């Protein structure tokens, strides 16, 4: 340590270089870390500071130009400056995490090499090892930038900015000379340096081998699907069969998110005609090299995005975007929850503020797109957008009209709209435009949700969202109860008054509040001549002895589950699906399981079950699969289109706890009667011939997860403060029942279904919520004010709405009272 201090004391040029590197790295950290908000103008200012420090040190050390150590420090300064420039002029794209770590370690190793003679033996070996890896990295960057060398020479006259492209080549030369000098006369140091060089080369070779392996699996899946004339799209079969891991995801994203060595295009400038995928572009040297030596995947970009949607839950990133939103972030979140324990439902309002960190002006505008993940059975029942500082509430219209208006206004006219669309898989999408740097944009979404019942406990589950990053967003939460329940568990909340709780914190996507379930309220909600009454759901069984059993096998089944279940079902006809229905027997069971257990998910064609009324489908699945709408134009989808209008009741038993989006959509559409439990319970059900009986009809909907039945009645006399959300939940479930048989042919867009959605004012497959800027905008797109409707839900007023007859009675009473008051004041009594 004393020697180091002495060296720095006597070598002012060396000390200056270290000080400037520290300052330059600090400036770069401020810009790159995201911990501090930096505008684009400030980012360029930071770069020029980095650049100035590099130029300043160049002139400070130029008279000592034969000293290798000074060149090492200068090139590190230039390297930092190059990456600062890269933030404004995209050359490398964003480096992946392992690459960032290696870059930092390489620079540290090069700085430490300046003091090589003063280092201990162990540290010297570590530094030499890191220098070996750094040399490989710098050589890679040198080759990567070869297409820029000619431009760099001719553009150097412009204050030398283009000379940054030669920095990696200079670093490679300096690193090689440094290693050569350091390892002289030491066999162990030579081994350390060689190891540092070989490890990244070996790692890259393994990556290329895995790339080729997955590429081969993709080609095999394509060939087998073609030979078998499979009804599923090829990309679905590929999604089922390729490994589901980070490496496979990176390979599928190559060319979409990750830079590749596509020699047929301009390597440097890239392809501006990419399909929309909202994920920052990244630079991974392994992907670049593997794309050069491992061969192209036999998939086009749309197929890759479909695979990412189905296998890696990337549907939000694949949403259509009319304007860029990469400069947007969620600044704060206000969550207002009203829980009705006696009705087993809740209403949640989320008010979000969107902040734009881009440049001011027309080009700085952004489109905010949010995907809200809501609890099962939930429905969006309100939308507000703040325009010129005032809250403007939404209107409900058909999905087609809302989509047409939004595209016209955002894509052509570019002023204020907001829209919410229903999506499969318990999600909705919200779009807000424009979001400008001049002012924050605020909007509110209201969600009606049933509570989940387990035993004698109820659970409230919050909705969460994908969208502009909520990292560091402040959240204010208020939870209130219509009646304070017993056994309340909500840690980290403060009770500010009876039944009202608050919390101030950073945004938290997951929230669960549990409490004991009180008796159901007996007061119905009444509207438009109908009442909506709650009843406890008591599952009723029916005698059912299936003649045939169908196993929906995939990777989520364990061998022990199949072996445990087999004795109870082997006496019946047992089938599985592997491109076509096949018989499962004692002899082929192990081979079938070995093959089917490699599938990431399954897509069992319920339409191919010949006698569904006497059949049992047993499933266990993860939460990933294509959505129903992904199959629209496929043979699989066409077969379902023909089947659904006349589908007969099918018993489905889930031995897991989750469903794929495919089965979840079919469940909402009541394609099957749903049963859930473990394999042991299923064996008992099969032995006793007892399975759940559907209790739904045109006037009853069942919310099994809440233990509820909502009954529609003609009795509107017994009304009180029942929340209007009873009608909203009934309507949503009733609409899904009606939509199911015609989901693919789109003939479900009927006036009676639209009227039902309008009355309940909910987002659904046929209806969307939209906010436009002016009354004229509504008129020209034919979006009328909603009549005979509950309108936007509100946390302030969730009670019963008087019937038209009740309004008339109220007016009559008021008129009589006014007459009596007037008479007492102005009419003199006769003597």
NORTA-V194895 format. One record per backbone hydrogen bond with DSSP energy under -0.5 kcal/mol. CO is the residue of the C=O (numbers start at 1). NH is the residue of the N-H. E is the energy in kcal/mol with one decimal. If there is no record, write none. Layout:
# NORTA-V194895
((CO | NH | E) (CO | NH | E))
This chain:
# NORTA-V194895
((1 | 5 | -2.3) (2 | 6 | -2.4) (3 | 7 | -2.5) (4 | 8 | -2.6) (5 | 9 | -2.3) (6 | 10 | -2.1) (7 | 11 | -2.0) (10 | 12 | -0.8) (11 | 15 | -2.2) (12 | 16 | -2.5) (13 | 17 | -2.2) (14 | 18 | -2.0) (15 | 19 | -2.2) (16 | 20 | -2.7) (17 | 21 | -2.4) (18 | 22 | -2.1) (19 | 23 | -2.2) (20 | 24 | -2.9) (21 | 25 | -2.9) (22 | 26 | -2.0) (23 | 27 | -2.3) (24 | 28 | -2.3) (25 | 29 | -2.3) (26 | 30 | -2.0) (27 | 31 | -1.6) (28 | 32 | -2.9) (29 | 33 | -2.5) (30 | 36 | -0.5) (36 | 38 | -0.6) (39 | 43 | -2.1) (40 | 44 | -1.8) (41 | 45 | -1.6) (42 | 46 | -2.3) (43 | 47 | -2.1) (44 | 48 | -2.4) (45 | 49 | -1.7) (46 | 50 | -2.4) (47 | 51 | -3.1) (48 | 52 | -2.6) (49 | 53 | -2.3) (50 | 54 | -1.8) (51 | 55 | -2.4) (52 | 56 | -2.9) (53 | 57 | -2.1) (54 | 58 | -2.0) (55 | 59 | -2.0) (56 | 60 | -1.5) (57 | 61 | -2.0) (58 | 62 | -0.9) (61 | 64 | -2.0) (62 | 65 | -1.2) (64 | 67 | -2.5) (66 | 68 | -0.7) (67 | 70 | -0.5) (67 | 71 | -1.4) (68 | 72 | -2.1) (69 | 73 | -1.9) (70 | 74 | -2.5) (71 | 75 | -2.7) (72 | 76 | -1.8) (73 | 77 | -2.2) (74 | 78 | -2.5) (75 | 79 | -2.5) (76 | 80 | -2.3) (77 | 81 | -2.3) (78 | 82 | -2.5) (79 | 83 | -1.9) (80 | 84 | -1.9) (81 | 85 | -2.3) (82 | 86 | -1.9) (83 | 87 | -0.9) (84 | 88 | -0.6) (85 | 88 | -1.1) (85 | 89 | -2.9) (88 | 90 | -0.6) (94 | 283 | -3.0) (96 | 100 | -2.2) (97 | 101 | -2.2) (98 | 102 | -2.1) (99 | 103 | -2.6) (100 | 104 | -2.3) (101 | 105 | -2.6) (102 | 106 | -2.5) (103 | 107 | -2.2) (104 | 108 | -2.4) (105 | 109 | -2.7) (106 | 110 | -2.1) (107 | 111 | -2.2) (108 | 112 | -2.8) (109 | 113 | -1.8) (110 | 114 | -0.5) (111 | 114 | -1.2) (112 | 115 | -1.8) (113 | 116 | -1.5) (115 | 118 | -1.7) (115 | 119 | -0.7) (116 | 119 | -1.2) (120 | 124 | -2.3) (121 | 125 | -1.8) (122 | 126 | -1.8) (123 | 127 | -2.6) (124 | 128 | -2.5) (125 | 129 | -2.3) (126 | 130 | -2.4) (127 | 131 | -2.4) (128 | 132 | -1.9) (129 | 133 | -1.7) (130 | 134 | -2.7) (131 | 135 | -2.4) (132 | 136 | -1.5) (133 | 137 | -2.2) (134 | 138 | -2.9) (135 | 139 | -2.3) (136 | 140 | -2.3) (137 | 141 | -2.4) (138 | 142 | -2.2) (139 | 143 | -2.3) (140 | 144 | -2.8) (141 | 145 | -1.8) (143 | 146 | -1.6) (145 | 148 | -2.1) (146 | 149 | -1.3) (148 | 152 | -2.8) (149 | 153 | -2.0) (150 | 154 | -1.9) (151 | 155 | -2.5) (153 | 156 | -0.8) (154 | 157 | -0.6) (155 | 158 | -1.9) (156 | 160 | -1.3) (157 | 159 | -1.5) (158 | 161 | -1.7) (160 | 163 | -1.2) (161 | 164 | -1.7) (162 | 165 | -1.7) (163 | 166 | -1.6) (164 | 167 | -1.4) (166 | 170 | -2.0) (167 | 171 | -2.6) (168 | 172 | -2.6) (169 | 173 | -2.0) (170 | 174 | -2.6) (171 | 175 | -2.8) (172 | 176 | -2.2) (173 | 177 | -2.3) (174 | 178 | -2.4) (175 | 179 | -2.6) (176 | 180 | -2.4) (177 | 181 | -2.2) (178 | 182 | -2.3) (179 | 183 | -2.3) (181 | 184 | -0.5) (183 | 186 | -2.2) (186 | 190 | -1.6) (187 | 191 | -2.1) (188 | 192 | -2.2) (189 | 193 | -2.5) (190 | 194 | -2.7) (191 | 195 | -2.6) (192 | 196 | -2.2) (193 | 197 | -1.7) (194 | 198 | -2.7) (195 | 199 | -2.5) (196 | 200 | -0.7) (197 | 201 | -1.0) (198 | 202 | -3.3) (199 | 203 | -2.8) (200 | 204 | -2.2) (201 | 205 | -2.0) (202 | 206 | -2.5) (203 | 207 | -2.0) (204 | 208 | -2.3) (205 | 209 | -2.3) (206 | 210 | -2.5) (207 | 211 | -2.6) (208 | 212 | -2.5) (209 | 213 | -2.1) (210 | 214 | -2.7) (211 | 215 | -2.5) (212 | 216 | -2.3) (213 | 217 | -2.1) (214 | 218 | -2.4) (215 | 219 | -2.1) (216 | 220 | -2.4) (217 | 221 | -2.4) (218 | 222 | -2.2) (219 | 223 | -2.5) (220 | 224 | -3.0) (221 | 225 | -2.2) (222 | 226 | -1.9) (223 | 227 | -2.7) (224 | 228 | -2.3) (225 | 230 | -2.5) (226 | 229 | -0.9) (231 | 635 | -0.5) (231 | 636 | -2.0) (233 | 236 | -0.8) (233 | 237 | -1.6) (234 | 238 | -2.3) (235 | 239 | -2.1) (236 | 240 | -1.8) (237 | 241 | -1.3) (238 | 242 | -2.4) (240 | 600 | -2.7) (243 | 245 | -1.1) (245 | 249 | -2.2) (246 | 250 | -2.1) (247 | 251 | -2.1) (248 | 252 | -2.5) (249 | 253 | -1.9) (251 | 254 | -0.9) (253 | 256 | -2.2) (253 | 257 | -2.9) (253 | 258 | -1.6) (257 | 282 | -3.0) (258 | 255 | -3.3) (260 | 262 | -1.5) (261 | 263 | -1.3) (262 | 265 | -1.3) (265 | 267 | -0.8) (266 | 270 | -2.2) (270 | 272 | -0.6) (271 | 274 | -0.6) (277 | 279 | -2.0) (281 | 94 | -1.8) (282 | 259 | -2.3) (282 | 284 | -0.6) (283 | 96 | -1.7) (284 | 287 | -0.7) (284 | 288 | -2.1) (285 | 289 | -2.7) (286 | 290 | -2.8) (287 | 291 | -2.4) (288 | 261 | -0.6) (288 | 292 | -0.8) (289 | 292 | -0.6) (289 | 293 | -2.1) (290 | 294 | -3.4) (297 | 299 | -2.0) (300 | 304 | -2.0) (301 | 305 | -2.3) (302 | 306 | -2.1) (303 | 307 | -2.1) (304 | 308 | -2.4) (305 | 309 | -2.4) (306 | 310 | -2.4) (307 | 311 | -2.9) (308 | 312 | -1.7) (308 | 314 | -1.1) (309 | 313 | -0.5) (314 | 318 | -1.3) (316 | 319 | -1.5) (317 | 278 | -3.3) (324 | 367 | -1.3) (325 | 328 | -1.5) (327 | 357 | -2.8) (328 | 469 | -0.6) (329 | 331 | -0.8) (329 | 355 | -3.0) (331 | 474 | -1.2) (332 | 353 | -2.1) (333 | 335 | -0.5) (333 | 476 | -2.1) (334 | 336 | -0.6) (334 | 351 | -3.0) (335 | 337 | -0.5) (335 | 478 | -2.7) (336 | 349 | -2.8) (337 | 339 | -0.5) (337 | 480 | -2.6) (338 | 347 | -2.8) (339 | 341 | -0.6) (339 | 482 | -2.4) (340 | 343 | -1.6) (340 | 344 | -0.8) (340 | 345 | -1.4) (341 | 344 | -0.7) (342 | 521 | -2.4) (344 | 451 | -2.4) (345 | 340 | -2.9) (346 | 449 | -2.9) (347 | 338 | -2.8) (348 | 350 | -0.5) (348 | 447 | -2.8) (349 | 336 | -2.8) (349 | 351 | -0.6) (350 | 352 | -0.6) (350 | 445 | -2.2) (351 | 334 | -2.5) (352 | 354 | -0.5) (352 | 443 | -2.1) (353 | 331 | -2.6) (353 | 332 | -0.9) (354 | 441 | -2.5) (355 | 329 | -2.1) (355 | 357 | -0.5) (361 | 364 | -1.2) (362 | 365 | -1.3) (366 | 368 | -0.6) (366 | 435 | -2.4) (367 | 369 | -0.5) (368 | 432 | -2.5) (370 | 372 | -0.5) (370 | 430 | -2.9) (371 | 373 | -0.5) (371 | 466 | -2.4) (372 | 374 | -0.7) (372 | 428 | -1.7) (373 | 464 | -1.6) (375 | 378 | -2.1) (379 | 448 | -3.1) (380 | 763 | -2.1) (381 | 793 | -2.4) (382 | 446 | -2.3) (383 | 394 | -2.0) (384 | 444 | -2.4) (385 | 387 | -0.6) (385 | 392 | -2.4) (387 | 390 | -1.6) (390 | 387 | -2.8) (391 | 393 | -0.5) (392 | 385 | -2.4) (395 | 770 | -2.6) (397 | 768 | -2.6) (398 | 402 | -2.3) (399 | 403 | -2.3) (400 | 404 | -2.3) (401 | 405 | -2.5) (402 | 406 | -2.3) (403 | 407 | -2.3) (404 | 408 | -2.1) (405 | 409 | -2.5) (406 | 410 | -2.9) (407 | 411 | -2.0) (408 | 412 | -1.5) (408 | 413 | -1.9) (409 | 414 | -3.6) (409 | 415 | -0.7) (416 | 773 | -0.6) (417 | 433 | -1.9) (418 | 771 | -3.0) (419 | 431 | -2.5) (420 | 769 | -1.4) (421 | 429 | -2.3) (423 | 427 | -1.0) (426 | 374 | -2.5) (427 | 423 | -2.1) (428 | 372 | -2.8) (429 | 421 | -2.3) (430 | 370 | -2.9) (431 | 419 | -1.7) (432 | 368 | -2.4) (433 | 417 | -1.3) (434 | 436 | -0.6) (435 | 366 | -1.4) (436 | 356 | -0.5) (436 | 439 | -0.6) (439 | 436 | -0.6) (441 | 354 | -3.6) (442 | 386 | -2.4) (443 | 352 | -2.4) (444 | 384 | -2.3) (445 | 350 | -2.6) (446 | 381 | -2.4) (446 | 382 | -1.1) (447 | 348 | -2.7) (447 | 449 | -0.5) (448 | 379 | -2.4) (449 | 346 | -2.8) (452 | 459 | -2.3) (454 | 457 | -2.0) (456 | 517 | -2.9) (457 | 454 | -2.5) (458 | 515 | -1.8) (459 | 452 | -2.4) (459 | 461 | -0.5) (460 | 513 | -1.8) (464 | 373 | -3.3) (466 | 371 | -2.7) (469 | 330 | -2.3) (470 | 473 | -2.8) (473 | 507 | -2.7) (474 | 333 | -2.8) (475 | 477 | -0.5) (475 | 505 | -2.4) (476 | 335 | -2.8) (477 | 503 | -1.9) (478 | 337 | -3.3) (479 | 501 | -3.2) (480 | 339 | -2.9) (486 | 516 | -2.8) (489 | 514 | -1.6) (490 | 493 | -0.8) (494 | 496 | -0.7) (494 | 502 | -2.6) (497 | 500 | -2.4) (499 | 481 | -1.6) (500 | 496 | -1.7) (500 | 497 | -1.3) (501 | 479 | -3.0) (502 | 494 | -2.8) (503 | 477 | -3.0) (505 | 475 | -3.7) (509 | 511 | -0.5) (511 | 462 | -2.1) (513 | 460 | -3.1) (514 | 489 | -2.9) (515 | 458 | -3.4) (516 | 518 | -0.6) (524 | 720 | -0.8) (525 | 532 | -2.2) (526 | 801 | -0.6) (527 | 530 | -1.5) (530 | 527 | -2.6) (531 | 713 | -2.9) (532 | 525 | -1.9) (533 | 711 | -3.2) (535 | 709 | -2.2) (536 | 538 | -0.7) (537 | 539 | -0.6) (540 | 693 | -3.5) (542 | 544 | -0.6) (542 | 691 | -1.8) (544 | 546 | -0.6) (547 | 573 | -1.2) (548 | 616 | -2.0) (549 | 575 | -2.7) (550 | 552 | -0.5) (550 | 618 | -2.9) (551 | 553 | -1.3) (551 | 577 | -0.6) (552 | 620 | -0.7) (554 | 557 | -1.6) (558 | 562 | -1.7) (559 | 563 | -2.5) (560 | 564 | -2.5) (561 | 565 | -2.0) (562 | 566 | -1.9) (563 | 567 | -0.7) (565 | 568 | -1.1) (565 | 569 | -0.8) (566 | 569 | -1.1) (566 | 570 | -2.1) (569 | 572 | -2.0) (572 | 574 | -0.6) (573 | 549 | -3.1) (574 | 584 | -3.0) (575 | 551 | -3.1) (576 | 578 | -0.5) (576 | 582 | -2.8) (580 | 578 | -2.2) (582 | 576 | -2.3) (583 | 585 | -0.5) (585 | 589 | -1.1) (588 | 592 | -2.8) (589 | 593 | -2.6) (590 | 594 | -2.4) (591 | 595 | -1.8) (592 | 596 | -3.2) (593 | 597 | -2.6) (595 | 598 | -1.2) (596 | 599 | -1.8) (599 | 555 | -2.8) (604 | 606 | -1.3) (605 | 608 | -2.2) (606 | 609 | -1.3) (608 | 610 | -0.7) (609 | 612 | -0.6) (611 | 614 | -1.8) (612 | 615 | -1.6) (612 | 651 | -0.6) (614 | 547 | -2.6) (614 | 548 | -1.3) (615 | 651 | -1.1) (616 | 550 | -3.0) (616 | 618 | -0.5) (617 | 653 | -2.9) (618 | 552 | -3.0) (619 | 655 | -2.4) (627 | 630 | -0.7) (628 | 631 | -2.0) (629 | 632 | -1.2) (631 | 634 | -1.2) (631 | 637 | -0.5) (634 | 638 | -2.4) (635 | 639 | -2.2) (636 | 640 | -1.9) (637 | 641 | -2.3) (638 | 642 | -1.8) (639 | 643 | -1.4) (640 | 644 | -2.9) (641 | 645 | -0.7) (643 | 646 | -1.2) (644 | 647 | -1.5) (650 | 652 | -0.5) (650 | 673 | -3.2) (651 | 617 | -2.6) (652 | 675 | -2.0) (653 | 619 | -2.6) (653 | 655 | -0.6) (654 | 677 | -2.1) (658 | 621 | -0.6) (660 | 664 | -3.0) (661 | 665 | -2.2) (662 | 666 | -1.7) (663 | 667 | -2.4) (664 | 668 | -2.2) (665 | 669 | -1.7) (666 | 671 | -2.6) (667 | 670 | -1.7) (672 | 674 | -0.6) (673 | 652 | -2.6) (675 | 654 | -2.6) (678 | 682 | -2.0) (679 | 683 | -2.1) (680 | 684 | -1.7) (681 | 685 | -2.4) (682 | 686 | -2.7) (683 | 687 | -2.2) (684 | 688 | -2.5) (685 | 689 | -1.3) (685 | 690 | -1.7) (689 | 544 | -2.7) (689 | 691 | -0.5) (691 | 542 | -2.8) (697 | 700 | -1.0) (699 | 712 | -3.0) (700 | 697 | -1.2) (701 | 710 | -2.6) (702 | 704 | -0.6) (703 | 706 | -1.5) (703 | 707 | -0.7) (703 | 708 | -2.1) (704 | 707 | -0.9) (705 | 453 | -3.3) (707 | 537 | -2.3) (708 | 703 | -2.5) (709 | 535 | -2.0) (709 | 711 | -0.6) (710 | 701 | -1.9) (711 | 533 | -2.7) (711 | 713 | -0.5) (713 | 531 | -2.9) (714 | 716 | -0.7) (717 | 719 | -1.4) (718 | 524 | -1.0) (720 | 800 | -0.6) (723 | 726 | -1.6) (724 | 727 | -0.7) (724 | 728 | -1.4) (725 | 729 | -2.7) (726 | 730 | -2.1) (727 | 731 | -2.8) (728 | 732 | -2.2) (729 | 733 | -2.0) (730 | 734 | -2.4) (731 | 735 | -2.8) (732 | 736 | -2.2) (733 | 737 | -1.7) (734 | 738 | -1.8) (735 | 739 | -2.6) (736 | 740 | -1.9) (737 | 741 | -0.6) (739 | 742 | -1.8) (740 | 743 | -1.5) (742 | 746 | -1.1) (742 | 748 | -0.7) (746 | 749 | -1.0) (748 | 750 | -2.2) (750 | 754 | -2.4) (751 | 755 | -2.5) (752 | 756 | -1.8) (753 | 757 | -2.2) (754 | 758 | -2.5) (755 | 759 | -2.6) (756 | 760 | -1.9) (757 | 761 | -1.6) (757 | 762 | -1.3) (759 | 790 | -2.3) (764 | 422 | -0.6) (764 | 767 | -0.7) (766 | 399 | -1.1) (767 | 764 | -2.2) (768 | 397 | -2.3) (769 | 420 | -2.7) (770 | 395 | -2.6) (771 | 418 | -1.7) (774 | 778 | -1.4) (775 | 779 | -2.2) (776 | 780 | -2.6) (777 | 781 | -1.2) (778 | 783 | -2.8) (779 | 782 | -1.2) (782 | 784 | -0.9) (798 | 724 | -0.7) (803 | 807 | -2.7) (804 | 808 | -2.1) (805 | 809 | -2.3) (806 | 810 | -2.7) (807 | 811 | -2.6) (808 | 812 | -2.4) (809 | 813 | -2.4) (810 | 814 | -2.4) (811 | 815 | -2.5) (812 | 816 | -2.4) (813 | 817 | -2.5) (814 | 818 | -2.5) (815 | 819 | -2.3) (816 | 820 | -2.4) (817 | 821 | -2.5) (818 | 822 | -2.7) (819 | 823 | -2.6) (820 | 824 | -2.2) (821 | 825 | -1.4) (822 | 826 | -2.4) (823 | 827 | -1.9) (826 | 828 | -0.7))
